[in-house]
Amino acid sequence: MISYLKEAFSELLNKVTWPSWSDLQNSSIVVAIATLIIALVIYLLDTTFSNVLDLYYSFFA
């Protein structure tokens, strides 16, 4: 187990390529914008279906 942990730690330090700070910032901005767009689409779909169902149920009330 100790050998495994030492090898894993060594691999994280020497073999993994970590992104730069600016790459992380750019990726975070892309994720934030995509999240806002998806939230807006879900909100619009929910509002539209709610209005359609209210109209549909108003015919039978």
ZIHUBEL-V96369 format. One record per run of one state. SS is the DSSP state (helix for helix, strand for strand, loop for the rest). FROM is the first residue (numbers start at 1). TO is the last residue. If there is no record, write none. Layout:
SS;FROM;TO
SS;FROM;TO
//
This chain:
loop;1;1
helix;2;14
loop;15;20
helix;21;58
loop;59;61
//
